[in-house]
Amino acid sequence: MRKPSKAILHMRRSGIREIFDLANTIPEVIHLEMGEPNFATPAHIRAAATEAAEAGFTKYTPNAGIPELRDALAKKLRERNGIEADPSQVVVTPGGIAALYTTLLSLCNPGDEILVSDPAWPNYEMIGHVQGLEVVRYPLLEEDSLEPSAEVVERHLTSRTKVVVVNSPGNPTGVVADRERLTELVELTRHRGLWLVSDEVYDEMMLDGGVAPSAAAPGAADHVVSVFSFSKTYAMTGWRVGYAVAAADIAELVVRTQEPTTSCVNGPAQYAALAAIEGPQDCVIEMREAYRSRRDRVGSLLTEAGVPHVRPRGAFYVWIDVSGSGLDGTGFARRLLVDHHVAVTPGAAFGIRGERFVRISLATEPDQLIEGVERLVEMSGGAV
């Protein structure tokens, strides 16, 4: 009998998408669930793609990306992230998710264990499931300010562990791991003969300025793979351009893996990415300042109402404890959506340690954001 893939049949869907799909069946919903910048891709980036298409750059490109973009990314990594990388170590991918997928496929065999934080972006677990990997969760603890801890990670290592995944600035918490903690993780994984995959797609979304510390800085460690994206920094979610930086031999494996999966990123999008990296960065500053202003307004509302939450230093999310409502995060999110027409993501979508939380996105038009948070506060039992 013909049967489809068991891995796909039994893969748990992202709780973010589940609430998004439900929200689309309800009229006039305020959407606070998706990490989708509400800004248009800047004009000079769009223009570069148009020019590339009109000039005929619409054919296959090298699997690893056009040389000009790899050169520019290596320079950006050195100057802005402190990562000493040669262009041969940079692989351009169809978004950060593809970089993560091909990296794990390049490093792991079915049955290997990967360690992922709890809470964490659900797609890590989905990738692991599809690839036949065992996903083990290590907790982000309140006593560690929700930063990843080498001591906690070490307690969860086994003889089957192959990769430790870390995400900073973090989704869903907005927490940024400091240099000391990242260095401890780099040293732990080096000592134990493990790979460290560092998801840094929000590297320039530091709400108080600057660039987030990188696990691969100041010197690129041979066992560290860092993943970046244009999606959030330049409001380019639909363009699907990301990149990975790794030791040259690992980068070559990622390129080899990309060939039978996605081949390459389309040419016009790569030229758009080149314009983003080499062009004016005012757009990044403007978006970051807008998110900071929204964070501060939302934080004031929640604090005045007595609703516990994590003040994000990076990314553009707020992690809100709604247990005061008497509901868990899933029940709260569903009732908020059905009764108050506000879509937020249940914390359980990110792991069992998120069960009393919901996540909201600051990447929303300000008036809608504040209205949605006021409805959330009212339902949580706080004072609007």
C-alpha positions in Angstrom: 0.0 0.0 0.0 1.3 3.4 -0.9 1.8 5.6 2.2 3.3 9.1 2.6 6.1 10.1 4.8 5.6 9.3 8.5 7.8 12.1 9.5 5.6 14.7 7.7 2.4 13.1 8.8 3.4 13.2 12.4 5.2 16.6 12.4 3.6 19.0 14.8 2.5 22.2 13.1 3.8 25.5 14.4 1.5 26.9 16.9 2.2 30.3 15.4 0.6 29.2 12.1 -2.3 27.5 13.8 -3.4 30.7 15.5 -2.8 32.6 12.3 -5.0 30.3 10.4 -7.8 30.5 13.0 -7.5 34.3 13.0 -8.1 34.4 9.3 -11.6 32.9 9.8 -12.6 35.8 12.1 -13.3 39.3 10.8 -11.5 42.4 11.9 -8.8 40.8 14.0 -5.8 42.7 15.4 -2.8 40.5 14.4 -0.1 40.4 17.1 1.0 36.8 16.4 3.3 37.0 13.4 6.9 38.2 13.3 6.2 40.1 10.1 7.6 43.7 9.9 4.9 46.1 9.0 7.4 48.2 7.0 7.8 48.0 3.2 11.1 46.8 1.9 13.1 50.0 1.4 12.9 51.6 -2.1 16.6 51.3 -3.0 16.5 47.5 -2.3 13.4 47.0 -4.4 15.0 49.1 -7.2 18.1 46.9 -7.2 16.0 43.8 -7.8 14.1 45.5 -10.6 17.3 46.6 -12.3 18.8 43.1 -12.0 15.7 41.5 -13.5 15.6 43.9 -16.4 19.3 43.3 -17.0 18.7 39.6 -17.3 20.0 38.3 -14.0 17.2 35.8 -13.9 19.1 32.5 -14.5 20.8 30.1 -12.1 23.5 31.5 -9.9 26.3 29.6 -8.1 24.8 27.4 -5.4 26.6 29.4 -2.7 25.5 32.8 -4.0 26.8 35.4 -6.4 30.4 36.3 -5.6 29.6 40.0 -5.1 27.2 39.2 -2.3 29.4 36.7 -0.6 32.2 39.3 -0.6 29.9 42.0 0.9 28.6 39.6 3.5 32.1 38.6 4.6 32.9 42.3 5.0 29.7 42.9 6.9 30.5 40.0 9.2 33.9 41.4 10.0 32.9 45.0 10.5 29.5 44.6 12.2 29.6 41.2 13.9 33.3 40.8 14.7 33.5 37.5 12.8 36.7 37.0 10.8 35.3 35.3 7.8 36.5 34.8 4.2 33.9 34.9 1.4 34.4 31.1 0.9 32.9 30.6 4.4 29.7 32.4 3.5 26.7 30.6 1.9 23.7 32.5 0.7 20.5 30.6 1.4 16.7 31.0 0.7 16.1 32.6 4.1 17.5 31.8 7.5 15.3 28.7 7.8 17.0 27.1 4.8 20.4 27.9 6.3 19.3 26.1 9.5 17.9 23.2 7.6 20.9 22.6 5.3 23.3 23.2 8.2 21.7 20.5 10.4 21.4 18.2 7.4 25.1 18.7 6.8 26.2 18.0 10.4 23.8 15.3 11.7 22.8 11.7 11.0 19.3 10.4 11.7 19.1 9.4 15.3 21.5 12.1 16.5 20.4 14.4 19.3 20.2 18.1 19.0 19.7 20.4 22.0 17.2 23.2 21.6 16.2 25.7 24.3 12.8 25.7 26.0 11.2 28.1 25.0 12.4 28.3 21.4 11.2 29.0 17.9 9.1 25.9 17.0 10.7 25.4 13.6 13.9 24.0 15.2 11.9 21.1 16.4 10.1 20.7 13.1 13.4 20.5 11.2 14.7 18.0 13.7 11.6 15.8 13.3 11.7 15.9 9.5 15.4 14.9 9.5 15.0 12.1 12.0 16.8 13.8 14.8 16.0 13.5 18.5 15.2 17.0 19.8 16.2 17.4 23.5 15.2 20.6 25.3 17.3 22.6 27.8 15.5 25.1 29.9 16.0 28.9 29.8 15.8 29.7 33.5 14.6 32.8 35.2 17.6 32.8 37.5 19.7 33.1 34.4 17.6 35.9 33.1 16.4 33.5 30.4 19.8 33.5 28.8 21.3 30.1 27.7 23.6 28.7 30.3 26.5 26.3 29.5 26.0 24.7 33.0 22.4 23.9 32.1 23.2 22.7 28.6 25.9 20.4 30.0 23.4 18.7 32.2 21.4 17.7 29.2 24.2 16.3 27.0 24.4 12.6 26.3 26.6 10.3 24.2 24.2 10.9 21.2 24.3 14.7 21.3 25.7 16.2 18.1 24.5 19.8 18.0 23.6 22.6 20.5 21.3 25.3 19.0 21.4 28.7 20.6 19.3 31.8 19.5 20.2 35.3 20.5 18.5 37.8 20.3 15.9 35.3 21.2 12.5 34.4 19.8 10.1 34.4 21.7 11.7 36.2 24.7 13.7 39.1 23.2 16.6 38.1 25.5 20.1 38.8 24.4 22.9 36.4 25.6 25.9 38.3 26.8 29.5 37.7 25.6 30.5 35.7 28.7 27.6 33.2 28.3 28.3 32.8 24.6 32.0 32.2 25.2 31.2 29.6 27.8 28.9 27.8 25.3 31.6 27.9 22.6 34.1 26.5 25.0 31.8 23.8 26.3 30.9 22.6 22.8 34.5 22.7 21.7 35.6 20.7 24.7 32.9 18.1 24.2 33.4 17.7 20.5 30.0 19.1 19.5 28.7 21.6 16.9 27.2 24.9 18.0 24.6 26.3 15.7 23.9 30.0 16.5 20.7 31.5 15.1 21.5 35.3 14.9 18.7 36.4 12.5 17.9 39.4 14.8 21.5 40.5 15.1 20.8 44.1 14.2 17.4 44.3 16.0 19.0 45.4 19.2 16.4 47.8 20.5 18.8 50.0 22.5 21.3 50.1 19.6 24.4 48.2 18.6 24.7 44.7 17.2 24.2 41.6 19.3 27.2 39.6 20.4 27.9 36.7 18.1 28.9 33.2 19.1 31.5 33.1 16.4 33.3 36.4 17.4 35.9 37.6 17.8 37.5 34.7 15.9 35.5 32.3 13.8 35.5 28.9 15.7 35.7 25.9 13.5 32.8 24.1 15.3 30.4 27.1 15.2 27.9 27.9 12.4 26.2 31.2 12.6 23.0 31.9 10.7 21.7 35.3 9.6 18.8 36.7 7.6 17.7 39.8 5.6 14.1 39.2 6.6 13.8 41.1 9.8 16.7 43.6 9.5 15.5 44.9 6.1 11.8 44.0 6.1 12.5 41.4 3.4 10.6 38.4 4.7 9.1 37.4 1.3 12.4 37.8 -0.6 13.8 34.7 1.1 17.5 35.6 1.5 19.6 34.4 4.4 23.1 33.2 4.9 25.3 31.0 7.0 29.0 31.4 8.0 31.1 28.5 9.0 34.5 27.0 8.6 35.3 26.6 4.9 34.9 22.8 4.9 31.6 23.0 6.6 30.4 25.8 4.4 31.2 23.5 1.4 29.0 20.8 2.9 26.1 23.3 3.3 26.6 24.3 -0.4 26.6 20.7 -1.4 23.4 20.1 0.6 21.8 23.2 -0.9 22.3 21.9 -4.5 19.7 19.1 -4.3 17.3 21.0 -2.0 16.9 24.6 -3.2 19.8 25.0 -5.7 20.2 28.7 -5.2 18.5 32.0 -4.2 17.0 33.8 -7.2 19.2 36.4 -8.8 17.2 39.5 -8.4 16.7 38.8 -4.7 20.5 38.4 -4.3 21.1 41.8 -5.9 18.4 43.3 -3.7 20.3 41.8 -0.7 23.6 43.3 -2.0 21.9 46.7 -2.2 20.7 46.2 1.4 24.1 45.4 2.7 26.0 48.1 0.8 23.4 50.8 0.7 22.3 53.3 3.4 21.4 51.8 6.8 19.0 54.6 7.8 16.1 52.2 7.2 17.4 49.8 9.7 17.9 52.5 12.3 14.3 53.8 11.7 12.7 50.4 12.1 14.7 49.6 15.2 13.8 53.0 16.8 10.1 52.3 15.9 10.2 48.9 17.6 12.0 50.4 20.6 9.2 53.1 20.9 6.5 50.4 20.7 8.3 48.3 23.3 8.4 51.1 25.7 4.7 52.0 25.2 3.6 48.4 25.6 5.9 47.9 28.5 4.4 50.9 30.3 0.9 49.6 29.7 1.7 46.1 31.0 3.6 47.4 34.0 0.9 49.9 35.0 -1.6 47.0 34.8 0.5 44.7 36.9 0.9 42.1 34.0 4.3 40.4 34.3 6.4 40.3 31.1 10.0 40.2 29.9 11.4 43.5 28.6 13.0 42.6 25.3 16.5 43.9 24.5 16.5 42.5 21.0 14.1 41.2 18.3 10.6 42.6 18.4 8.5 40.4 20.7 7.1 40.7 24.2 6.8 37.6 26.3 3.8 38.0 28.6 2.8 36.0 31.6 -1.0 35.6 31.5 -1.4 33.1 34.4 -3.0 35.9 36.5 -6.1 35.4 34.2 -6.6 31.9 35.6 -6.0 30.4 32.1 -2.9 28.9 30.5 -1.4 30.6 27.5 -3.3 28.4 25.0 -6.7 29.0 26.6 -6.0 32.7 27.0 -4.9 33.1 23.3 -8.0 31.3 22.0 -10.4 33.3 24.2 -8.7 36.6 23.4 -9.0 35.8 19.7 -12.6 34.5 19.7 -14.0 37.0 22.2 -11.8 40.1 21.7 -10.5 39.6 18.1 -6.9 39.9 19.1 -4.4 37.2 17.8 -1.4 36.4 20.0 0.8 33.3 20.0 0.3 30.8 22.9 3.6 30.3 24.7 3.2 26.5 24.5 4.0 26.8 20.8 7.6 27.5 21.9 7.9 24.7 24.5 6.4 23.5 27.8 8.1 26.2 29.8 6.0 28.7 27.8 2.6 27.3 28.9 1.7 30.3 31.1 2.8 32.8 28.5 1.7 34.4 25.2 4.0 36.2 22.7 3.0 39.4 21.0 4.9 41.0 18.1 5.8 44.6 18.1 6.0 44.6 14.3 2.5 45.9 14.1 1.0 49.3 13.2 1.2 51.3 16.5 -2.5 52.1 17.0 -3.5 48.5 16.4 -0.7 47.3 18.7 -1.8 49.5 21.6 -5.5 48.6 21.1 -4.6 44.9 21.1 -2.5 45.2 24.2 -5.3 47.1 26.0 -7.7 44.3 25.2 -5.2 41.7 26.4 -4.7 43.6 29.7 -8.4 43.8 30.3 -8.8 40.0 29.8 -5.8 39.2 31.9 -7.4 40.9 34.9 -5.2 44.0 34.8 -6.4 47.6 34.9 -6.5 49.3 31.6 
